[in-house]
């Protein structure tokens, strides 16, 4: 325990003193809970995730602090203690020290229990009612993560304890954060590569987009014209879509139509709630990060955003893309308050439709039934793009 003491000017808490629980336990300080919202439960409640960092790299430390992650783990040994002192002098961090099976702060207050699990048998013995601390950090000593993560999530579900797992990569962190949909409460990112910090932050940024409602506007159909054949793209997702949901697609990035999924029952073909018949290969489709890409660029493993009538968005993984030659129909629309024209080509089929602003049992209008004057939902945004990223420059598209 001698190595854990910090100089007085460093060991002062950066927030209000920790409320003690019992004789030697403390809850996490607010500034130690560098939380990111990365998932939404089925009931719509957001769950914040903790990110702590375990590293000896100053670059990793700097990248983490710049992204709001300021809780760092150190071993209780002279070298790590010196490193904690050095970093505390240049950045506002919360150092925690591993001493055996416990984690302490700079004032020797117990913050969490620390467990290393190396076998399924040890994992089976790990039960929530046997833990004294409010917070638990688990370090799996082998390459299996998915099943252990699921077992831990199931075991601690409904408990008041905070459970974090040590992750050697951002990919492993995602496994722990998403296990059994709810995931663990957080991760300890143990890395020496700054790129892993950047990739984990990108993951959170993509997931946090769920919190942001996309602004959709009403547009009026101004032209409906059957054209010739074209190569159209069916996008099959690894997720099911609900009525009113679809993908944002358009001939121009400045105006994307909400193309409905094939989740509705019809007399023509069986329901396919994972599919959007999205349009021809040249069309833009919205993807996470406020970006677009061409439909022809989609492939298995890429992510797109699924949007509903109200603008609520979520990410989904592409499972398969089918490109086939089919007859197309050209649709043009204008905003109620503007003169700019937006267009989209879609397959001329009864199962393909655009989401309309009307609520009810039929949130979509099939393209075969669309006529001039009908209203549809449109996403209006900046049109100039470079590799899918919106930029500020003059552009003329027609």
NUBA-868804 format. One line per 4 residues: number of its first residue (from 1); their letters; for each residue x, y, z of C-alpha. Coordinates in Angstrom, 3 decimals. Example, Ala and Ser with C-alpha at 12.3 -4.5 7.8 and 13.67 -1.06 7.14 Angstrom:
BEGIN
1> as> 12.300:-4.500:7.800 | 13.670:-1.060:7.140
This chain:
BEGIN
1> xxxx> 0.000:0.000:0.000 | 2.967:2.315:0.325 | 3.251:2.871:-3.392 | -0.330:4.047:-3.745
5> xxxx> -0.005:7.360:-1.918 | 0.163:10.432:-4.093 | 1.543:13.876:-3.282 | -0.989:16.087:-1.577
9> xxxx> -1.380:18.432:-4.518 | -2.216:15.464:-6.781 | -4.260:13.290:-4.484 | -6.823:16.011:-3.824
13> xxxx> -10.138:14.840:-5.290 | -11.158:16.665:-8.446 | -14.795:16.488:-7.393 | -16.606:16.565:-4.098
17> xxxx> -15.308:13.951:-1.606 | -16.517:10.431:-2.201 | -19.399:9.363:0.027 | -18.161:6.418:2.063
21> xxxx> -20.217:3.302:2.323 | -19.366:1.108:5.282 | -15.802:1.369:6.524 | -13.767:1.013:3.325
25> xxxx> -15.969:1.271:0.245 | -16.780:4.231:-1.947 | -18.962:4.849:-4.943 | -17.444:6.162:-8.125
29> xxxx> -16.891:9.921:-8.224 | -18.843:11.721:-10.887 | -15.718:12.655:-12.838 | -14.568:9.038:-12.780
33> xxxx> -17.710:7.998:-14.586 | -16.725:9.216:-18.025 | -19.912:7.866:-19.445 | -21.018:7.637:-23.026
37> xxxx> -24.530:6.755:-24.125 | -24.135:3.932:-26.584 | -27.296:1.876:-26.441 | -31.021:2.266:-26.216
41> xxxx> -33.084:-0.305:-24.412 | -36.262:-1.689:-25.867 | -38.322:0.725:-23.806 | -36.346:3.683:-25.148
45> xxxx> -34.324:4.323:-22.004 | -30.685:5.176:-22.671 | -28.003:3.381:-20.744 | -24.745:5.190:-20.097
49> xxxx> -21.534:3.225:-20.383 | -18.298:3.814:-18.475 | -14.884:3.880:-20.125 | -11.722:3.603:-18.051
53> xxxx> -8.260:3.330:-19.585 | -5.287:1.167:-18.599 | -2.107:2.161:-20.400 | 1.502:3.290:-20.086
57> xxxx> 1.374:5.296:-23.313 | 1.222:9.052:-23.017 | -0.328:9.253:-26.487 | -3.131:6.948:-25.411
61> xxxx> -3.638:8.991:-22.249 | -3.824:12.252:-24.207 | -6.250:10.822:-26.760 | -8.481:9.449:-23.996
65> xxxx> -8.558:12.688:-21.990 | -9.345:14.680:-25.126 | -12.372:12.454:-25.613 | -13.638:12.820:-22.060
69> xxxx> -12.238:9.603:-20.605 | -10.159:10.624:-17.598 | -10.150:7.557:-15.311 | -6.905:5.563:-15.534
73> xxxx> -5.766:2.324:-13.900 | -2.255:1.749:-12.549 | -0.525:-1.089:-10.757 | 0.519:-0.370:-7.162
77> xxxx> 4.239:-0.230:-7.870 | 6.834:2.582:-7.961 | 6.998:2.900:-11.752 | 3.209:3.140:-12.151
81> xxxx> 2.990:5.518:-9.201 | 5.512:7.840:-10.880 | 3.535:7.662:-14.092 | 0.331:8.574:-12.284
85> xxxx> 2.075:11.548:-10.680 | 3.452:12.720:-14.012 | 0.112:12.500:-15.821 | -1.768:14.113:-12.942
89> xxxx> 0.548:17.115:-13.248 | -0.331:17.711:-16.890 | -3.945:16.549:-17.176 | -7.058:16.382:-15.063
93> xxxx> -7.253:12.633:-14.483 | -8.637:10.283:-11.860 | -5.996:7.622:-11.081 | -7.080:4.280:-9.636
97> xxxx> -4.596:1.720:-8.304 | -4.789:-2.084:-8.543 | -3.691:-3.727:-5.306 | -4.352:-7.446:-5.353
101> xxxx> -8.079:-7.931:-5.784 | -9.045:-4.343:-5.071 | -8.994:-0.924:-6.721 | -8.189:2.152:-4.640
105> xxxx> -8.129:5.863:-5.367 | -5.264:8.185:-4.422 | -6.652:8.524:-0.886 | -6.594:4.732:-0.297
109> xxxx> -10.367:4.439:-0.526 | -11.706:1.265:-2.046 | -13.402:1.980:-5.370 | -13.950:-1.493:-6.833
113> xxxx> -13.158:-5.167:-6.615 | -10.741:-6.509:-9.230 | -11.027:-10.112:-10.425 | -9.051:-12.117:-12.950
117> xxxx> -11.045:-14.980:-14.466 | -9.208:-17.682:-16.422 | -11.651:-20.590:-16.623 | -15.371:-21.343:-16.934
121> xxxx> -15.273:-22.806:-13.430 | -14.020:-19.521:-11.972 | -16.728:-17.694:-13.880 | -19.431:-19.970:-12.450
125> xxxx> -18.215:-19.149:-8.923 | -18.445:-15.446:-9.667 | -21.836:-14.394:-8.280 | -23.168:-10.885:-7.599
129> xxxx> -24.166:-11.632:-4.013 | -20.564:-12.540:-3.149 | -19.139:-9.136:-4.050 | -18.626:-6.529:-1.337
133> xxxx> -17.874:-3.489:-3.499 | -20.422:-1.501:-5.462 | -18.162:-1.699:-8.500 | -16.524:-4.747:-10.073
137> xxxx> -13.772:-4.945:-12.706 | -13.275:-8.320:-14.407 | -10.178:-9.235:-16.394 | -10.676:-12.349:-18.548
141> xxxx> -7.343:-14.142:-18.917 | -8.004:-15.877:-22.230 | -9.399:-15.183:-25.672 | -13.033:-16.022:-25.024
145> xxxx> -15.243:-13.021:-24.343 | -18.730:-13.379:-25.829 | -20.163:-16.170:-23.656 | -18.509:-14.884:-20.440
149> xxxx> -19.840:-11.411:-21.152 | -23.338:-12.790:-21.657 | -23.102:-14.832:-18.439 | -21.969:-11.797:-16.444
153> xxxx> -24.747:-9.610:-17.877 | -27.315:-12.260:-16.983 | -25.902:-12.796:-13.466 | -25.776:-9.101:-12.561
157> xxxx> -29.022:-8.048:-14.232 | -31.112:-6.063:-11.761 | -28.222:-5.596:-9.312 | -27.035:-2.194:-8.161
161> xxxx> -23.385:-2.997:-8.813 | -21.427:-1.527:-11.708 | -19.559:-4.158:-13.727 | -16.721:-3.387:-16.151
165> xxxx> -14.591:-5.771:-18.217 | -10.991:-5.296:-19.308 | -10.737:-5.140:-23.111 | -7.547:-5.397:-25.167
169> xxxx> -9.088:-3.842:-28.303 | -11.981:-1.618:-29.270 | -13.594:-4.639:-30.941 | -13.504:-6.597:-27.680
173> xxxx> -14.973:-3.564:-25.920 | -17.924:-3.604:-28.299 | -18.560:-7.260:-27.456 | -18.785:-6.452:-23.745
177> xxxx> -20.891:-3.333:-24.320 | -23.453:-5.186:-26.454 | -23.682:-8.606:-24.801 | -27.314:-9.745:-24.516
181> xxxx> -28.348:-6.394:-26.016 | -27.932:-4.534:-22.714 | -24.193:-5.119:-22.324 | -21.981:-4.597:-19.293
185> xxxx> -21.895:-1.230:-17.535 | -18.583:-0.306:-19.085 | -15.109:-1.345:-20.147 | -11.506:-0.838:-19.113
189> xxxx> -9.631:-0.287:-22.357 | -6.169:-1.794:-21.824 | -4.180:-0.676:-24.867 | -0.923:0.939:-25.949
193> xxxx> -2.210:1.926:-29.404 | -3.895:5.307:-29.663 | -5.875:4.046:-32.653 | -7.919:1.792:-30.373
197> xxxx> -9.068:4.848:-28.413 | -10.088:6.588:-31.622 | -11.953:3.542:-32.894 | -13.848:3.113:-29.620
201> xxxx> -14.850:6.781:-29.680 | -16.071:6.377:-33.273 | -18.170:3.445:-32.095 | -19.776:5.577:-29.392
205> xxxx> -20.367:8.417:-31.843 | -22.227:6.097:-34.205 | -24.363:4.695:-31.400 | -25.031:8.124:-29.928
209> xxxx> -26.692:9.207:-33.143 | -29.705:7.256:-31.916 | -30.293:10.114:-29.465 | -30.559:12.660:-32.285
213> xxxx> -33.805:13.078:-34.160 | -33.323:13.718:-37.843 | -35.322:16.648:-39.189 | -37.702:15.377:-41.867
217> xxxx> -39.919:17.627:-43.924 | -43.019:17.137:-46.015 | -42.610:17.255:-49.766 | -45.193:17.162:-52.542
221> xxxx> -44.830:14.862:-55.527 | -44.461:17.018:-58.659 | -43.667:14.386:-61.284 | -44.258:10.667:-61.786
225> xxxx> -42.795:9.077:-64.904 | -42.202:5.477:-65.869 | -38.740:5.147:-67.424 | -36.655:2.255:-68.758
229> xxxx> -34.670:-0.510:-67.146 | -31.936:-0.001:-64.579 | -29.828:-1.847:-62.031 | -31.645:-1.534:-58.741
233> xxxx> -30.346:-2.430:-55.284 | -32.156:-4.434:-52.616 | -30.584:-3.885:-49.194 | -31.123:-6.745:-46.735
237> xxxx> -30.302:-5.836:-43.146 | -29.336:-7.928:-40.127 | -32.201:-6.228:-38.261 | -35.964:-6.239:-38.609
241> xxxx> -37.771:-3.020:-39.451 | -41.148:-1.880:-38.246 | -43.956:-0.116:-40.140 | -42.930:3.468:-40.857
245> xxxx> -39.204:2.655:-41.007 | -36.898:2.628:-43.988 | -33.715:4.011:-45.536 | -32.997:7.559:-46.709
249> xxxx> -32.237:7.412:-50.427 | -32.107:9.935:-53.247 | -30.532:10.869:-56.555 | -29.045:13.949:-54.868
253> xxxx> -27.488:14.033:-51.403 | -29.278:17.330:-50.751 | -32.654:15.594:-50.624 | -33.168:11.993:-49.479
257> xxxx> -36.549:10.246:-49.600 | -37.602:7.847:-46.861 | -38.003:4.568:-48.742 | -40.134:2.117:-46.786
261> xxxx> -39.104:-1.424:-45.957 | -40.961:-4.483:-47.181 | -42.291:-5.213:-43.683 | -45.967:-4.819:-44.631
265> xxxx> -48.105:-7.722:-45.727 | -49.273:-7.660:-49.351 | -51.160:-9.778:-51.836 | -48.147:-9.925:-54.131
269> xxxx> -45.282:-11.300:-52.075 | -44.443:-12.444:-48.540 | -43.384:-9.816:-46.022 | -39.628:-9.233:-45.779
273> xxxx> -39.161:-6.858:-42.814 | -35.367:-6.921:-43.201 | -35.392:-5.575:-46.784 | -35.531:-2.197:-48.481
277> xxxx> -35.850:-2.106:-52.263 | -33.816:1.074:-52.259 | -33.294:2.243:-55.832 | -30.659:2.142:-58.567
281> xxxx> -26.916:1.853:-58.121 | -26.183:5.593:-58.544 | -28.425:6.726:-55.674 | -27.138:8.054:-52.370
285> xxxx> -28.056:6.358:-49.084 | -27.582:7.795:-45.592 | -25.019:6.073:-43.366 | -23.829:6.825:-39.789
289> xxxx> -21.797:9.943:-39.080 | -23.930:12.266:-41.201 | -22.418:10.720:-44.326 | -23.756:9.206:-47.513
293> xxxx> -22.493:6.549:-49.875 | -23.698:5.149:-53.179 | -26.009:2.164:-53.050 | -23.501:0.366:-55.264
297> xxxx> -20.901:0.726:-52.478 | -22.948:-1.095:-49.850 | -21.824:-4.584:-48.949 | -22.192:-7.080:-46.125
301> xxxx> -20.902:-5.634:-42.860 | -21.396:-1.951:-43.670 | -23.737:0.141:-41.536 | -26.693:2.259:-42.600
305> xxxx> -29.180:4.313:-40.614 | -32.795:3.221:-40.340 | -35.225:6.108:-39.882 | -38.939:6.274:-39.064
309> xxxx> -41.648:8.831:-39.829 | -40.777:11.002:-36.816 | -37.056:11.102:-37.642 | -35.966:8.634:-34.953
313> xxxx> -32.864:6.889:-36.245 | -30.855:3.793:-35.412 | -27.948:1.976:-37.002 | -28.247:-1.380:-38.737
317> xxxx> -25.742:-3.736:-40.344 | -26.071:-4.709:-43.986 | -26.290:-8.477:-44.345 | -26.621:-8.755:-48.107
321> xxxx> -27.005:-6.581:-51.205 | -28.786:-7.735:-54.378 | -28.384:-5.860:-57.658 | -30.743:-6.830:-60.466
325> xxxx> -32.077:-5.241:-63.630 | -35.635:-4.005:-63.116 | -38.062:-1.435:-64.607 | -37.754:1.975:-62.911
329> xxxx> -40.011:4.903:-62.145 | -38.816:8.501:-61.734 | -40.287:10.556:-58.897 | -39.715:14.263:-58.306
333> xxxx> -40.890:16.264:-55.298 | -40.721:19.806:-53.959 | -40.851:21.215:-50.455 | -43.987:23.138:-49.607
337> xxxx> -42.040:26.321:-48.925 | -39.420:26.012:-51.679 | -38.897:25.649:-55.386 | -36.005:23.189:-55.372
341> xxxx> -36.713:19.839:-56.954 | -35.562:16.529:-55.495 | -35.682:13.217:-57.318 | -35.389:9.491:-56.847
345> xxxx> -35.628:6.435:-59.086 | -37.266:3.323:-57.670 | -38.310:-0.043:-59.006 | -41.770:0.182:-60.511
349> xxxx> -43.424:-2.411:-58.266 | -46.320:-2.532:-55.826 | -44.068:-3.607:-52.951 | -41.891:-0.477:-53.194
353> xxxx> -43.145:2.624:-51.415 | -42.272:5.976:-49.877 | -43.097:6.870:-46.281 | -45.843:9.465:-46.077
357> xxxx> -46.583:11.907:-43.220 | -49.992:10.438:-42.486 | -50.345:8.278:-39.391 | -52.337:5.114:-39.512
361> xxxx> -52.182:1.508:-40.572 | -50.578:2.352:-43.915 | -47.539:4.609:-43.365 | -46.420:4.194:-46.960
365> xxxx> -47.666:4.873:-50.474 | -46.666:2.330:-53.150 | -44.863:3.958:-56.064 | -47.418:2.379:-58.394
369> xxxx> -50.128:4.440:-56.665 | -48.237:7.725:-56.294 | -49.650:10.703:-58.136 | -48.852:14.385:-58.411
373> xxxx> -49.912:16.181:-55.219 | -49.254:13.272:-52.833 | -47.136:14.039:-49.762 | -44.014:12.098:-48.779
377> xxxx> -41.251:12.483:-46.187 | -37.948:14.057:-47.210 | -34.602:14.708:-45.540 | -33.122:18.021:-46.762
381> xxxx> -29.412:18.612:-46.129 | -26.229:19.944:-47.700 | -25.683:18.665:-51.230 | -21.934:19.073:-51.753
385> xxxx> -20.107:15.872:-50.806 | -16.566:14.564:-50.884 | -16.293:10.802:-50.302 | -19.699:10.995:-48.641
389> xxxx> -18.750:13.804:-46.238 | -20.697:17.072:-46.457 | -18.517:20.013:-47.509 | -19.117:23.690:-48.166
393> xxxx> -18.772:24.410:-51.868 | -20.884:25.370:-54.866 | -22.478:22.435:-56.634 | -25.110:22.160:-59.363
397> xx> -26.912:18.857:-59.798 | -29.846:18.183:-62.104
